[in-house]
């Protein structure tokens, strides 16, 4: 089976990952279209993307976040399937065809998720093959008709949790998300966030609170209290360490903003 990849438009959201974006674009098969949305990287990302024939580039003046940028890219094309990609993903031969084959075989499949592996071959996702409740947007094939029906990504999620929110809305509308492990891609995880790790920590907690408020309002107060307690305890513990790790230092840098949640 050779699914027609011209039915797919690739949407690549990039932020400060120029060298990885170049490898990502080189790995793409012949899709119907490709859109790169640059979230004000200011590192030459847009210039690199324009070197690839047929790639449309959208340059944002500011970093509008992953969800909003993904929506921009999807709105800039009209293919019936949209492949959402992180700029630090490299596509392997046949992977996207396998995702599209799953979509063709399952009419209620709104999204098909690839298996994300590290450079040394370790799996990054804890899923089992089959239907899952949500899937990350690092390499996610989306059925346009399904997302047009339920709404695309909620831009109030700046970074993180937008994929969980989408999964909840799709399931409520009777759609399904499939994890397709035979479609494996290489994911250089976190390359867009390395330089702003403390900010991503804040966005993660903030997005988690908004997710609870949006779908489980009854638990919002409990969630906020639990987060404040965790932030206080972790902050106190990390400050006592003689040699905190990079992640722990990032958490300490995020503390002023986290205390305001």
PyMOL commands that set and color helices and strands:
alter all, ss='L'
color gray80, all
select helices_A, chain A and resi 5-7+18-27+45-50+66-75+95-105+144-150+162-172+194-215+217-239+246-258
alter helices_A, ss='H'
color red, helices_A
select strands_A, chain A and resi 8-14+33-38+55-59+81-86+89-91+109-117+130-132+139-143+176-187
alter strands_A, ss='S'
color yellow, strands_A
deselect
rebuild
show_as cartoon
